Amino acid sequence: MERRDGTTTGAALLEVNNIEVIYNHVILVLKGVSLSVPEGAIVALLGANGAGKTTTLKAISNLLRAERGEVTKGSIHYRGERVDALNPSELVRRGLIQVMEGRHCFAHLTVEENLLTGAFTRAREGKARIAEDLELVYKYFPRLRERRRSIAGYTSGGEQQMTAIGRALMSKPKMILLDEPSMGLAPQLVEEIFEIVAQLNRQEGVSFVVAEQNTNIALRYADYGYILENGRVVMDGAADVLRSNEDVKEFYLGLSTTGRKSYRDVKHYRRRKRWLA
């Protein structure tokens, strides 16, 4: 896969093969979803609310069982190993971690204490190594250094999102699954967070799968994208190709050849017919 800067990504780090997810033994949520994430890539998982983006991430990170969900068909491979039977803590130890939607922090702990909880699985490495990685987090999130002694529950939404990503970094991941990082944040903060994601990708080699409703910004920073609708992948391709696609421009970026158009103005069947023809 070719990246935004023209360089080439490595071999597949994550492979999701035709998975089906069912909740409460009866509710079919994902229907044959497949995707591939090369090492060193940023892959966007796009779609409207309820399309299946969060469920896909939770299937990968094995967090479905807490919500009475399960992968009933297909397989998930990470670094060449089938991992859909592993528990989430084992996945974290192998370098795959999810940052949950909603900026989940330990509200009663300080920002720095939140960050240090991310290194829980690395306790045997010693305090010096963990302190080095804490400094690395502060390098990418200088605002967190300023707020390190502040109670996380009293920080801003943007600072909490930075804390959640920083905490994930403390586990020394190879891949981060980032769920709706723009939710509830001002555009300037969203831009800042995506820029930091891009820096972590380029400079630290962290691969990302970013689930986003904000298609415009996600495709500006991603190398490749998958669009979900009603639990299925209906379109995928290089990010710049998706951005120039008329369907994507019309239904997700709010643009068309005739000017700006509302998503609600277009019949659902028309969109499906064009994408699945």
WOHU-V675137 format. One record per residue. N is the residue number from 1. PHI is phi as a letter, one per 30 degrees, with the letter a starting at -180 (* if undefined). Layout:
n=N phi=PHI
n=N phi=PHI
This chain:
n=1 phi=*
n=2 phi=d
n=3 phi=d
n=4 phi=e
n=5 phi=d
n=6 phi=j
n=7 phi=d
n=8 phi=c
n=9 phi=d
n=10 phi=d
n=11 phi=d
n=12 phi=d
n=13 phi=d
n=14 phi=b
n=15 phi=b
n=16 phi=c
n=17 phi=c
n=18 phi=h
n=19 phi=d
n=20 phi=b
n=21 phi=b
n=22 phi=b
n=23 phi=c
n=24 phi=h
n=25 phi=i
n=26 phi=b
n=27 phi=c
n=28 phi=d
n=29 phi=c
n=30 phi=c
n=31 phi=b
n=32 phi=i
n=33 phi=d
n=34 phi=b
n=35 phi=a
n=36 phi=b
n=37 phi=b
n=38 phi=d
n=39 phi=d
n=40 phi=i
n=41 phi=c
n=42 phi=c
n=43 phi=c
n=44 phi=c
n=45 phi=c
n=46 phi=c
n=47 phi=l
n=48 phi=d
n=49 phi=e
n=50 phi=i
n=51 phi=d
n=52 phi=j
n=53 phi=d
n=54 phi=d
n=55 phi=d
n=56 phi=d
n=57 phi=d
n=58 phi=d
n=59 phi=d
n=60 phi=d
n=61 phi=d
n=62 phi=i
n=63 phi=c
n=64 phi=d
n=65 phi=d
n=66 phi=d
n=67 phi=c
n=68 phi=i
n=69 phi=c
n=70 phi=a
n=71 phi=d
n=72 phi=c
n=73 phi=b
n=74 phi=i
n=75 phi=b
n=76 phi=b
n=77 phi=c
n=78 phi=b
n=79 phi=h
n=80 phi=i
n=81 phi=c
n=82 phi=d
n=83 phi=b
n=84 phi=d
n=85 phi=c
n=86 phi=d
n=87 phi=d
n=88 phi=e
n=89 phi=d
n=90 phi=d
n=91 phi=d
n=92 phi=d
n=93 phi=d
n=94 phi=d
n=95 phi=j
n=96 phi=c
n=97 phi=b
n=98 phi=c
n=99 phi=c
n=100 phi=d
n=101 phi=d
n=102 phi=j
n=103 phi=h
n=104 phi=d
n=105 phi=b
n=106 phi=d
n=107 phi=d
n=108 phi=d
n=109 phi=c
n=110 phi=d
n=111 phi=e
n=112 phi=d
n=113 phi=d
n=114 phi=d
n=115 phi=d
n=116 phi=d
n=117 phi=d
n=118 phi=d
n=119 phi=c
n=120 phi=e
n=121 phi=d
n=122 phi=c
n=123 phi=e
n=124 phi=d
n=125 phi=d
n=126 phi=j
n=127 phi=d
n=128 phi=d
n=129 phi=d
n=130 phi=d
n=131 phi=d
n=132 phi=d
n=133 phi=d
n=134 phi=d
n=135 phi=d
n=136 phi=d
n=137 phi=d
n=138 phi=d
n=139 phi=d
n=140 phi=d
n=141 phi=b
n=142 phi=e
n=143 phi=d
n=144 phi=d
n=145 phi=d
n=146 phi=d
n=147 phi=c
n=148 phi=e
n=149 phi=c
n=150 phi=d
n=151 phi=d
n=152 phi=e
n=153 phi=d
n=154 phi=c
n=155 phi=d
n=156 phi=d
n=157 phi=e
n=158 phi=d
n=159 phi=d
n=160 phi=d
n=161 phi=d
n=162 phi=d
n=163 phi=d
n=164 phi=d
n=165 phi=d
n=166 phi=d
n=167 phi=d
n=168 phi=d
n=169 phi=d
n=170 phi=d
n=171 phi=d
n=172 phi=h
n=173 phi=d
n=174 phi=c
n=175 phi=b
n=176 phi=c
n=177 phi=c
n=178 phi=c
n=179 phi=c
n=180 phi=h
n=181 phi=d
n=182 phi=d
n=183 phi=e
n=184 phi=i
n=185 phi=c
n=186 phi=d
n=187 phi=e
n=188 phi=d
n=189 phi=d
n=190 phi=e
n=191 phi=d
n=192 phi=d
n=193 phi=d
n=194 phi=d
n=195 phi=d
n=196 phi=d
n=197 phi=e
n=198 phi=d
n=199 phi=d
n=200 phi=d
n=201 phi=d
n=202 phi=d
n=203 phi=c
n=204 phi=c
n=205 phi=i
n=206 phi=d
n=207 phi=d
n=208 phi=b
n=209 phi=c
n=210 phi=c
n=211 phi=d
n=212 phi=b
n=213 phi=d
n=214 phi=d
n=215 phi=d
n=216 phi=e
n=217 phi=d
n=218 phi=d
n=219 phi=d
n=220 phi=d
n=221 phi=c
n=222 phi=d
n=223 phi=c
n=224 phi=b
n=225 phi=b
n=226 phi=b
n=227 phi=c
n=228 phi=c
n=229 phi=b
n=230 phi=h
n=231 phi=i
n=232 phi=b
n=233 phi=d
n=234 phi=c
n=235 phi=a
n=236 phi=a
n=237 phi=l
n=238 phi=e
n=239 phi=e
n=240 phi=d
n=241 phi=d
n=242 phi=d
n=243 phi=d
n=244 phi=c
n=245 phi=d
n=246 phi=d
n=247 phi=d
n=248 phi=d
n=249 phi=d
n=250 phi=d
n=251 phi=c
n=252 phi=c
n=253 phi=c
n=254 phi=i
n=255 phi=b
n=256 phi=a
n=257 phi=d
n=258 phi=c
n=259 phi=j
n=260 phi=d
n=261 phi=b
n=262 phi=d
n=263 phi=e
n=264 phi=d
n=265 phi=d
n=266 phi=c
n=267 phi=d
n=268 phi=e
n=269 phi=d
n=270 phi=d
n=271 phi=d
n=272 phi=d
n=273 phi=d
n=274 phi=d
n=275 phi=d
n=276 phi=c
n=277 phi=d
